[in-house]
Amino acid sequence: MTDTTTDTGYTLRGPALLFCPGDRPERYAKAAAAADTVILDLEDAVGPDGKDAARAAVVAGLAELDPAAVVVRVNAPGTAWHDADVAALAGHPDVAVMLPMAARAADVAALAPRPVIALCETAAGVLAAPEIAAAPNCTGLMWGSEDLVADLGGRPGRAPGGGYRPAVEEARIRILYAARAAGVTPVDTVLVAIDDLDTLRTDSESAVGSGYAAKACIHPKQVTVVREAFLPTDDEVAEAREVLDAAREHTGGGVFRLHGRMIDAPVLAHAREVLRQAGAPV
């Protein structure tokens, strides 16, 4: 497990975030034990007739869970259930919420001081990502591929070769840039093909390689794959240690050479990040 502390002071436990239906309280504890953070879902996972019961179940379940490892996905602003979801969580002010269909910074700020992970899954949300991430209580930014493709009027599925189509990949990049520029945690989207662990591994390696700090899952079997992808290899950890050890021994200031490679501030920053992801002391 690797914790990511944002500029707001909120710490998101990652890298594997796992959605759990809000109307299945018997699964809460198991999901929380399986993942680094459990997302209790009051939105897509719950039908209209079950919203009230699910909301009550989530509020009751929060008493039995670690608030630092729980996020509640409320219903989107403007829906019939959003205000009731937010009001029901009043007794748990430290529990972060995930705001779906995020398209305006004002909707995030309206939940302050509660920490919010904004889920950008429309064209408007992706384009507004920099402003949304800059909201004072925004602690994370996630993108949603399935809803985004629908909003764009595109076709489901991947491009030939298994990657995202260019328009979708651009959204993935925009969310990453907006999150990092604002100092909040970037979270990669889910893969709905539960049994396609090869694609999940490729997606996860691409996400961490690009700079994402976490990835959301929809099934416990996906958690291990995400964790493995986000964990640096033994060789990467050893190399990072060697670079930092050499930097401590270098007394000349500025850049230096190590095995024919120039070592400067960005290389040192990367080495520290590798050790952080590995859970090793820097």
N, C-alpha and C positions, 0 to 999 in steps of 0.2 A: 504494500500500500504506500502511495506517495501523496502527501498533502500539498495542496497548492493554496498559498495565502495570497489574496489579492490586495490591491492598494486600499480597499475598504476595510481590511482587517479580517474579513471572513475567510475561513479555511474550508475548501472543498476537498473531501477525501476521494481520492481516485487511485488508479485511472478508470476503474470499471464501475459505471453507474448502472443500476438495474431497475427498470420499471416494474411495478407490481400493481395489479388492479386494485383500486380503492375498495371495491366491493368484495374482496377476498381476504378478510382479516386473518383467516387461518394461515395465509401465506406470508404475512408481514415479517415475522421473526425469521423464517427460513430465507426469505429474500435478503433481509438485512445481514444475515450471517454469511450468505454467499458472495455478496458484493462489497465494495468499499463504501458506497452510498446507495441507499434504496430510495427510489422515487415512487411515492404513493400517488397513484394516478386517479384523479377525479374527472379527467377529461375524456380522451378517446376510449379508454378501457371500460367506461361505464355508460350504459344507455340512459336515455332521458328519464325513464321510469325508476331508475335505480340511483339517481343522483343524491337524493336526500339521505337514503340509508347508507350509501357509501361515505358521504360526508360525516355522518355520525360515527361510522366505524373507524374512519381515519382519526378523528379527534380522540376517540377512546383509545385507539392503538398507540397514539403518540406517547401516552403515559408509560408504555412498556418498552419504548425504543430510545436509543441514544439520539438526542436531538442534533448532535453534531454530525451524524451519519444519515440524516433523513432530509429529503426534500419532498415537498408536496406540490404536485402539478395541479393547479386550480384550473377552472374553466376560463376561457378567454374573456377579456373585457367586452362588454356589450351583450354577452349571453345572459340567459335568464338565471344562471347559477353563479356567476362570478362573485357578485356582492355577498351572497350567502356563504360561499366558500371562504372568502377573506374574513368575514365576520366570525365564522366558526373557529378560526385559528387565533383569535384574539388572546386566548389564554396561553398561547405558545409563541411569544413574540420573537424568539431566537431561531425558530425553525424557518429555513429558507423555503421560498416557493419558486416553482418554475412557472413562468407566464407564457402560455402558448399564444400563437398568432401575434406576437409582439410586433408592433409597427410604429409605435410612438414612444418617445422617451417619457412623455407625460404619464403614460399608463404604468410605467415602472416606478416613476417618482411618486405616484399616488399611493404606493404600498410602503413607502418609507416610514420608519427606518428599517423595516423588514428587509433582509437580503433577498435579492431576486436574481434568478438565472433566466434571462430572456431567451425565448425560443423563437428565432426568426425563421419563418417557414412560408413566407409569401414574398413576391417581388418587392412590395412596399417595405416589408420588414428588412430584407437584405439591403436595400438602398438606404434605409434609415439606421442601419447597424451602428455606425460611428456615433450618432446622437444617442441612441439607446444605450450603448455601452458606457457613455459618459454620464448617465444618470447617477446621482450620488450613491444610491443604494444598489446599483447593478453590480453583481459580483461575478457573473458568468454570462457567456454568450454561446448559444447552441444553435445549430441550423437543422432544419427538418427537411429531408430530401423528398419524402413522399408527398407531403402537402405542397411543397414548392413546385414540383413537377406538375401537379394538378393545377396550381394557380397560374403557372406559365402556359398551360394548355398543351404541354408536351405529352409524350408517350411514356408509360412506365417501362422499367427495365434499364439495362445498361447499354453503353455503346459497344460496338464490336471490340473484342479484346477484354471486356469486363469492367472497364473504367467508367467514370461518369461522363455524360455528354458535356460538351464545352460550356453550355449555359449553366449547367448544374455545378460543374467544377468551379466556375467563376464565383458562384455563391459560397462555396466552401472556402475559397481563398479570401473573399471579402470578409466573411465572418471572422476568420483567423486574424486578419490584419486589424480589423476593428477592435477585437478583444485585446490583442497584444498592445495596440496603441493606447488603449484606455487602462491597461493594467488589470484587466479582469481575466477570468479563466475561460479559455476556449474549449468547447466540448463538441466532439464530432458526432454526427448523426447516427441513428440506429441502422442496422441491416435487418430488413424484415424477413429475408430468407433464412430462417432459423437454422436449418441444417447445412447451409453452405458455409462451412467453417473455413474453407480455403479463401473464399472472397473476403470473409470477415478478417482473416489474418492479413491479407493484402491491404485491405482498407485501413486496418489498425496500424500497420507498419508505415503506410503512407501518411497517416494522420500524425503519428508521433515524429516521423521524420521531417514533417513540414513545420511542426511547432505546436500541435494540439496537445493539451495537457490531460485530456480524458476522453472517453468514448462511452456513449450510452448503449445499453443492451436491453433486449426484450425477453430474453430467456436465460436461465442460469447457466446453460451449457456454453453460452457465449463468453461468460466472464473470464474463464481460464485463458481463452485465446487472446482476449484483449490484454489481460495482465502480462502474458508472456511477450506480446508484441511491444508493449510499452516499457518492459524491463530491459535495461541495457545488458549486453552480453558480458561475460567475464573478461573477454579481451578488451572491450570498450571501457570497462571499469579500470582495468589494469593500465591502459593507456592514459586515461584521465588522471589516475594517481601519479603516474610517472611525470606527466606534464606539470602538475601542480607541485610535486616535490622538486622538480628542476627549477620551477619559478621561485620557490622559497630559497633555493641555494644560489640563485642568480643575484648578484649584488651590484651589477653594473647599471641597473635601471633600464627601462625601455624594452625593446624586443631582444630576443636571443634565438639561437639555433639549437634544435634538438633532433638528432638523427637526420640532419639535412633539411629540417622543416623550420620555417620561421614561426616562432611562438610570440603572439602579441595578445592584446587585451581580448579580442573576440574568441581566440582559441582558449584562453583561460576561462572565459565565461562559459563556453561550451563544456569544458571539462568539469566545472563546478555543477552544471546542470545535469551531466551524466551521473555524477555521484549522488546528487539529490534524488534523481529518478530511481537510483539503485537503493536508496535508503541508507547510504553510506556516509560517514562523516567526511566533511570537506577539509 
